[in-house]
Amino acid sequence: MKIRSTIMDTNSFRAEDAAALDATTRELTERRAHNLGASYRLFYRDPVHLVRGKGQYLWDAEGKKYLDVYNNVASIGHCHPAVVDAVHEQMLQLNTHTRYLHERILDYSEAILATLPPEIDRAMYMCTGSEANDLAIRIARAWSGGTGIIVTHEAYHGTSDLTSGVSPALGSGQPLSSTTRLVNAPDHYRKDDVDLGDWFAAEMQKQIDDMQMHGIKFAGFLADSIFSSDGVLPGDRGFLKKAVEVVHRNGGIFIADEVQPGFARTGETFWGFARHGVVPDIVTTGKPMGNGIPVSGLFARKDVLAAFSDKIPYFNTFGGNPVSMAAAQAVLKVIVGENLQKHSLDVGRQLQDELKTLQDKYDVVGDVRGAGLFIGLELVSDRRLKTPDKVLALDLVEALRHDGVLTSVAGPYGNVLKLRPPLSFQFEDIDWLVGALDRGLSTLTR
């Protein structure tokens, strides 16, 4: 039996779908199979051949226009001119590493640290979120003297040896580290009869106690504060605070993985963790930081970072290079200058309101939840029992793809549509998205 990854395989092309493809698409999939490693995955039963992007829109090789409702990599919009110009200008001057002096890395560090709590006062740079989380785990272990890391049941934190060992969403074919423990996700849709903050804090303590029983010293809790891979679970503001208090009380640190909820995405705050009134010990980020240019960051309390950096040199050839820093500077300037945090909040609220009209219209829409432009739409076969409907979710994703809307699914059951467009998504795009969802649901539930 082939092991399936919840994050990679739920919405993916399979060889048995090839017969239904047009000749050009089938040829491209066959060339991929012949030339690329088998670990790669394509979205959709009928893969999309994209050739151009602008803002929240994409075009395929035949000129069909799509609305991107999934992409936080191009966080301020595909091919944003501010990023293109900044990268081009810097490439004409110099691109090198951090062992030479350069103003860009310093200017950016001062600007991004100003968005964080004052306790977080040091920055380090890499190329990917995986690298940032890898370093964060190493720092947590140096600080605590322990090795045990707690993550949620469907967490995804990266592809390195360390981070894949704390990424259960990669599937059972990827073994977790023996020092990893899984905590149940804070699913307020299915746990609506408890105080979620108290419940999650108790779950955290259970896993720390289990580590102790097995002779593992606790090092830290690594979490994406909107629990994206667990099904987009924003919860009420502040519910995470008690669990973080448990982490600190037991000598561990809290690593906030902001690759998905950061950079104004949630609208309510610039950083996802800030919705909960907590101060992480380490903040990691990646994809949205450079709008498609590989750049990532780790921001930490000086004393926490010192436990590692005072003993071990760290060098990343491309991390923090001037071209990547130029991209990151441009992204931050656009987010602040165009007030995209408020934009995300306002457009996200209206989008949620419109999606709730679909919830009223279709019994299969069990829940609509989110913060800013990060929304989960959960599909069920029985609303009273909250029975997940993965088949419907995947069929709806395919229907949306053919109606020109691109998104995917999340969660342990693969039944939550993950609606996370670039921050350039506008009020007028809501009609396209909601209309496509309405048409798809109408056809599939007829």
C-alpha positions as CSV (number, residue, x, y, z in Angstrom):
1,M,0.0,0.0,0.0
2,K,1.4,3.4,-1.0
3,I,1.7,5.9,1.8
4,R,-0.2,9.1,1.2
5,S,0.9,12.5,2.5
6,T,-1.9,14.7,3.8
7,I,-0.2,17.8,2.5
8,M,1.2,16.5,-0.8
9,D,-1.1,13.8,-2.0
10,T,-4.7,14.9,-1.1
11,N,-5.1,17.1,-4.1
12,S,-2.7,15.7,-6.7
13,F,-2.4,14.3,-10.2
14,R,-2.1,10.5,-10.4
15,A,-0.9,8.4,-13.3
16,E,-4.3,6.8,-13.7
17,D,-5.7,10.3,-14.6
18,A,-3.4,10.6,-17.7
19,A,-5.8,9.1,-20.2
20,A,-8.3,12.0,-19.7
21,L,-5.7,14.7,-20.5
22,D,-5.2,16.5,-23.7
23,A,-2.2,15.5,-25.7
24,T,0.0,18.5,-24.7
25,T,-0.7,18.1,-21.0
26,R,-0.1,14.4,-21.2
27,E,3.2,14.9,-22.9
28,L,4.4,17.3,-20.2
29,T,3.4,15.0,-17.4
30,E,5.2,12.1,-19.1
31,R,8.3,14.2,-19.5
32,R,8.2,15.1,-15.8
33,A,7.8,11.4,-14.9
34,H,10.8,10.6,-17.1
35,N,13.1,13.4,-15.9
36,L,12.2,14.4,-12.4
37,G,12.3,12.5,-9.1
38,A,9.2,10.6,-8.2
39,S,8.7,12.5,-4.9
40,Y,7.3,15.5,-6.8
41,R,3.6,16.1,-7.0
42,L,1.3,18.1,-9.4
43,F,-1.9,19.8,-8.3
44,Y,-5.2,18.6,-9.8
45,R,-6.3,15.5,-11.8
46,D,-6.0,17.8,-14.8
47,P,-2.8,19.7,-14.1
48,V,-2.5,23.4,-14.9
49,H,0.2,24.7,-17.2
50,L,0.8,28.3,-16.0
51,V,2.9,30.7,-18.0
52,R,2.2,34.2,-16.6
53,G,1.0,36.0,-13.5
54,K,0.0,39.5,-12.4
55,G,-1.3,40.4,-9.0
56,Q,-3.9,37.8,-8.0
57,Y,-4.3,36.4,-11.5
58,L,-2.6,33.7,-13.5
59,W,-2.8,32.7,-17.1
60,D,-2.2,29.2,-18.7
61,A,-0.5,28.4,-21.9
62,E,-3.7,28.7,-23.8
63,G,-4.5,32.2,-22.4
64,K,-7.1,31.2,-19.9
65,K,-7.2,33.5,-16.9
66,Y,-7.3,32.1,-13.3
67,L,-8.0,33.7,-9.9
68,D,-5.3,32.5,-7.5
69,V,-6.9,31.8,-4.1
70,Y,-4.1,29.7,-2.7
71,N,-0.8,31.4,-3.1
72,N,1.0,33.1,-0.2
73,V,4.4,32.8,-1.9
74,A,3.6,35.8,-4.1
75,S,2.2,37.4,-1.0
76,I,1.7,40.9,-2.4
77,G,0.8,39.6,-5.9
78,H,2.5,37.8,-8.7
79,C,5.3,39.7,-10.5
80,H,4.8,42.8,-8.3
81,P,6.7,45.7,-10.1
82,A,8.2,46.9,-6.8
83,V,9.9,43.6,-6.2
84,V,10.9,43.1,-9.9
85,D,12.5,46.6,-9.9
86,A,14.3,46.2,-6.6
87,V,15.8,42.8,-7.5
88,H,16.8,44.0,-11.0
89,E,18.5,47.1,-9.6
90,Q,20.5,45.1,-7.0
91,M,21.5,42.4,-9.5
92,L,23.0,45.1,-11.6
93,Q,25.2,46.2,-8.7
94,L,26.2,43.2,-6.5
95,N,25.1,39.8,-5.1
96,T,27.3,38.2,-2.5
97,H,27.1,36.7,1.0
98,T,27.0,38.0,4.6
99,R,30.7,37.8,5.3
100,Y,31.1,41.2,3.6
101,L,29.5,44.4,4.9
102,H,26.4,45.6,3.2
103,E,23.6,48.1,4.1
104,R,20.6,46.2,2.8
105,I,20.7,43.4,5.4
106,L,21.0,46.0,8.2
107,D,18.3,48.3,6.9
108,Y,15.9,45.4,6.5
109,S,16.7,43.9,9.9
110,E,16.0,47.3,11.6
111,A,12.7,47.6,9.7
112,I,11.4,44.0,10.3
113,L,12.5,43.9,13.9
114,A,10.5,47.1,14.5
115,T,7.3,45.1,13.6
116,L,8.1,42.5,16.3
117,P,7.8,42.7,20.1
118,P,10.8,44.5,21.6
119,E,12.0,41.3,23.3
120,I,12.8,39.9,19.9
121,D,15.9,41.8,18.9
122,R,18.1,39.7,16.7
123,A,17.8,38.5,13.1
124,M,19.4,35.7,11.0
125,Y,18.7,34.8,7.4
126,M,18.4,31.7,5.2
127,C,16.7,30.8,1.9
128,T,13.7,28.7,2.9
129,G,11.3,28.2,5.8
130,S,12.7,24.7,6.2
131,E,16.1,26.2,6.9
132,A,14.7,28.7,9.4
133,N,12.8,26.1,11.3
134,D,15.8,23.7,11.2
135,L,17.9,26.4,12.9
136,A,15.1,27.2,15.3
137,I,15.1,23.6,16.6
138,R,18.8,23.7,17.0
139,I,18.6,26.9,19.0
140,A,15.7,25.5,21.1
141,R,17.9,22.5,22.0
142,A,20.9,24.6,22.8
143,W,18.8,26.9,25.1
144,S,17.0,24.1,26.9
145,G,19.5,21.3,27.0
146,G,16.7,19.1,25.8
147,T,15.7,17.5,22.5
148,G,11.9,17.1,22.7
149,I,9.7,19.1,20.3
150,I,5.9,19.3,20.3
151,V,3.9,20.0,17.2
152,T,0.3,19.4,16.2
153,H,-1.0,16.3,14.5
154,E,-1.1,17.6,10.9
155,A,1.8,20.1,11.2
156,Y,4.1,20.9,8.4
157,H,7.4,22.7,9.2
158,G,9.8,21.7,6.4
159,T,11.8,19.2,4.4
160,S,15.2,19.0,6.1
161,D,16.1,16.0,8.3
162,L,15.2,17.9,11.5
163,T,12.0,19.6,10.2
164,S,10.6,16.6,8.4
165,G,11.0,14.8,11.7
166,V,8.4,17.3,13.1
167,S,6.2,17.4,10.1
168,P,3.5,14.6,10.4
169,A,1.6,16.1,7.4
170,L,4.3,14.5,5.2
171,G,2.6,11.1,5.9
172,S,3.5,7.9,7.7
173,G,6.1,7.2,5.1
174,Q,8.1,9.9,6.7
175,P,9.1,8.8,10.2
176,L,8.9,11.4,12.9
177,S,11.8,11.9,15.3
178,S,11.8,9.7,18.4
179,T,11.8,13.0,20.4
180,T,8.8,14.5,18.6
181,R,5.4,14.5,20.3
182,L,2.1,15.3,18.7
183,V,-0.6,17.4,20.4
184,N,-4.2,17.4,19.2
185,A,-5.0,20.5,17.1
186,P,-7.2,23.2,18.6
187,D,-10.3,22.4,16.4
188,H,-12.9,24.7,17.8
189,Y,-15.5,23.5,15.2
190,R,-15.4,20.0,16.7
191,K,-14.6,21.1,20.3
192,D,-17.2,23.7,20.8
193,D,-18.2,22.5,24.2
194,V,-14.9,23.3,26.0
195,D,-12.8,26.3,26.8
196,L,-10.3,25.9,24.0
197,G,-7.5,27.7,25.8
198,D,-7.7,25.5,28.9
199,W,-8.1,22.3,26.8
200,F,-5.1,23.0,24.6
201,A,-2.9,23.9,27.6
202,A,-3.9,20.6,29.2
203,E,-3.1,18.7,26.0
204,M,0.3,20.4,25.9
205,Q,1.1,19.4,29.5
206,K,0.1,15.8,28.7
207,Q,2.7,15.6,26.0
208,I,5.4,17.2,28.1
209,D,4.7,14.7,30.9
210,D,4.9,11.9,28.3
211,M,8.3,13.1,27.3
212,Q,9.5,13.1,30.9
213,M,8.2,9.5,31.4
214,H,10.3,8.4,28.4
215,G,13.5,10.3,29.6
216,I,13.2,13.0,27.0
217,K,13.9,16.6,28.1
218,F,11.4,19.1,26.7
219,A,12.9,21.7,24.3
220,G,10.0,23.6,22.8
221,F,6.7,23.9,21.0
222,L,6.8,24.7,17.3
223,A,3.5,26.0,15.8
224,D,1.9,27.9,13.0
225,S,-0.6,30.0,15.0
226,I,-3.4,29.6,12.5
227,F,-2.8,25.8,12.3
228,S,-3.0,25.9,8.5
229,S,-2.2,22.2,7.8
230,D,-4.5,21.1,10.6
231,G,-7.4,22.7,8.6
232,V,-7.1,26.5,9.1
233,L,-8.0,26.8,12.8
234,P,-7.7,30.5,13.9
235,G,-9.8,30.1,17.0
236,D,-10.7,33.1,19.2
237,R,-8.0,35.6,19.8
238,G,-5.9,34.8,22.8
239,F,-6.7,31.1,23.2
240,L,-3.1,30.1,22.6
241,K,-1.7,32.1,25.5
242,K,-2.3,29.4,28.2
243,A,-0.5,26.7,26.2
244,V,2.5,29.0,25.7
245,E,2.6,29.6,29.5
246,V,2.7,25.8,30.0
247,V,5.6,25.7,27.5
248,H,7.6,28.3,29.4
249,R,6.7,26.9,32.8
250,N,8.3,23.6,31.7
251,G,11.5,25.1,30.6
252,G,10.8,25.1,26.8
253,I,10.6,27.8,24.2
254,F,7.8,28.8,21.8
255,I,8.8,28.9,18.1
256,A,6.2,30.8,16.1
257,D,6.3,29.5,12.5
258,E,5.0,32.5,10.6
259,V,5.6,31.2,7.1
260,Q,1.8,31.1,6.6
261,P,0.1,33.5,9.1
262,G,2.7,36.3,9.0
263,F,3.2,39.4,7.0
264,A,-0.3,40.9,7.5
265,R,-2.0,37.8,6.3
266,T,-4.5,37.5,9.2
267,G,-5.5,41.2,9.0
268,E,-6.0,41.5,12.7
269,T,-2.3,41.8,13.4
270,F,0.9,41.9,11.3
271,W,2.1,38.6,12.8
272,G,-0.2,35.6,13.4
273,F,1.1,35.0,16.9
274,A,0.2,38.5,17.9
275,R,-3.5,37.6,17.7
276,H,-2.9,35.7,20.9
277,G,-1.1,38.3,23.0
278,V,2.0,36.1,23.3
279,V,5.7,36.9,22.7
280,P,7.5,34.0,21.0
281,D,11.1,33.2,21.8
282,I,11.8,32.6,18.2
283,V,9.9,33.7,15.0
284,T,10.5,32.0,11.7
285,T,9.3,33.0,8.3
286,G,9.9,32.2,4.6
287,K,7.8,32.2,1.4
288,P,5.8,35.5,1.7
289,M,8.9,37.4,2.8
290,G,10.4,37.8,-0.7
291,N,7.3,37.4,-2.9
292,G,8.8,34.5,-4.7
293,I,12.5,35.2,-4.3
294,P,14.0,32.5,-2.0
295,V,14.6,34.3,1.4
296,S,13.7,33.3,4.9
297,G,14.4,34.7,8.4
298,L,14.7,33.8,12.0
299,F,14.1,36.4,14.6
300,A,14.8,35.7,18.3
301,R,15.4,37.0,21.7
302,K,19.1,37.8,22.2
303,D,19.5,35.6,25.2
304,V,17.8,32.6,23.5
305,L,19.8,33.0,20.3
306,A,23.0,33.4,22.4
307,A,22.8,29.8,23.7
308,F,23.5,28.7,20.1
309,S,25.3,31.5,18.5
310,D,27.9,32.1,21.2
311,K,29.1,28.6,20.6
312,I,28.5,27.7,17.0
313,P,29.2,29.8,13.9
314,Y,26.4,29.9,11.3
315,F,26.8,30.6,7.6
316,N,24.4,30.3,4.8
317,T,25.9,31.2,1.4
318,F,22.7,32.7,-0.1
319,G,20.9,33.6,3.1
320,G,20.7,37.4,3.5
321,N,22.3,38.1,0.1
322,P,21.7,41.7,-1.2
323,V,19.3,40.6,-4.0
324,S,17.1,38.6,-1.6
325,M,17.2,41.5,0.9
326,A,16.2,43.9,-1.8
327,A,13.1,41.7,-2.5
328,A,12.3,41.5,1.2
329,Q,12.6,45.3,1.6
330,A,10.3,45.9,-1.3
331,V,7.7,43.5,0.1
332,L,7.7,45.1,3.5
333,K,7.5,48.6,2.0
334,V,4.5,47.6,-0.1
335,I,2.7,45.9,2.8
336,V,3.2,49.0,5.0
337,G,2.8,51.6,2.2
338,E,-0.4,50.1,0.8
339,N,-1.8,49.3,4.2
340,L,-2.3,45.7,3.2
341,Q,-2.9,44.6,6.8
342,K,-6.2,46.6,6.9
343,H,-7.0,45.6,3.4
344,S,-6.6,41.9,4.4
345,L,-8.9,42.4,7.3
346,D,-11.6,44.3,5.4
347,V,-11.6,42.1,2.3
348,G,-11.4,39.0,4.4
349,R,-14.4,39.9,6.5
350,Q,-16.5,40.6,3.5
351,L,-15.4,37.3,1.9
352,Q,-16.3,35.4,5.1
353,D,-19.7,37.0,5.1
354,E,-20.3,36.0,1.5
355,L,-19.1,32.5,2.1
356,K,-21.5,32.2,5.0
357,T,-24.4,32.8,2.5
358,L,-23.2,29.5,0.9
359,Q,-23.3,27.9,4.4
360,D,-26.9,29.0,4.7
361,K,-27.7,27.6,1.2
362,Y,-25.8,24.3,1.3
363,D,-26.0,21.8,4.2
364,V,-22.6,20.4,3.1
365,V,-20.8,23.6,4.1
366,G,-20.2,22.8,7.8
367,D,-18.1,25.7,8.8
368,V,-16.5,29.0,7.5
369,R,-13.7,30.3,9.6
370,G,-10.6,32.4,9.3
371,A,-8.7,35.6,10.0
372,G,-8.1,38.2,7.3
373,L,-7.3,36.6,4.0
374,F,-6.8,33.2,5.4
375,I,-10.0,31.2,5.4
376,G,-11.1,27.6,5.8
377,L,-14.3,26.3,4.3
378,E,-15.1,22.9,5.8
379,L,-17.3,20.4,3.8
380,V,-19.3,17.7,5.6
381,S,-21.7,15.0,4.5
382,D,-23.7,15.4,7.8
383,R,-23.8,18.8,9.4
384,R,-25.2,17.6,12.7
385,L,-22.5,14.9,13.1
386,K,-19.8,17.1,11.4
387,T,-18.8,14.1,9.2
388,P,-15.9,15.2,6.9
389,D,-16.5,14.9,3.2
390,K,-13.1,14.5,1.5
391,V,-14.6,13.3,-1.8
392,L,-16.8,16.4,-2.2
393,A,-13.9,18.7,-1.2
394,L,-11.7,17.2,-3.9
395,D,-14.4,17.2,-6.5
396,L,-15.1,20.9,-5.7
397,V,-11.4,21.8,-6.0
398,E,-11.5,20.2,-9.5
399,A,-14.7,22.0,-10.4
400,L,-13.2,25.3,-9.3
401,R,-10.0,24.7,-11.3
402,H,-12.1,24.3,-14.5
403,D,-14.1,27.4,-13.5
404,G,-10.8,29.4,-13.3
405,V,-10.3,29.4,-9.6
406,L,-7.2,27.8,-8.0
407,T,-7.1,26.5,-4.4
408,S,-6.5,23.3,-2.5
409,V,-7.4,21.4,0.6
410,A,-6.1,21.0,4.2
411,G,-6.8,19.2,7.4
412,P,-6.5,15.7,8.6
413,Y,-9.6,14.6,6.6
414,G,-8.7,16.6,3.5
415,N,-12.1,18.2,3.5
416,V,-11.2,21.9,4.2
417,L,-10.8,24.3,1.3
418,K,-7.8,26.5,2.1
419,L,-8.6,29.9,0.8
420,R,-5.4,32.0,1.0
421,P,-5.1,34.4,-2.0
422,P,-2.3,36.9,-2.5
423,L,-2.9,40.1,-0.5
424,S,-3.7,41.8,-3.8
425,F,-7.0,40.0,-3.8
426,Q,-9.7,42.7,-4.2
427,F,-13.4,43.2,-3.1
428,E,-14.4,42.6,-6.8
429,D,-12.7,39.2,-6.8
430,I,-15.1,37.9,-4.1
431,D,-17.9,37.5,-6.7
432,W,-15.7,35.4,-8.9
433,L,-14.7,33.1,-6.1
434,V,-18.1,32.8,-4.4
435,G,-19.9,32.4,-7.7
436,A,-17.5,29.6,-8.7
437,L,-18.1,27.9,-5.3
438,D,-21.9,28.3,-5.7
439,R,-21.8,26.8,-9.2
440,G,-19.6,23.9,-8.1
441,L,-21.6,23.1,-5.0
442,S,-24.9,23.3,-7.0
443,T,-23.7,20.8,-9.5
444,L,-22.0,18.4,-7.1
445,T,-24.9,18.3,-4.6
446,R,-27.7,18.1,-7.2
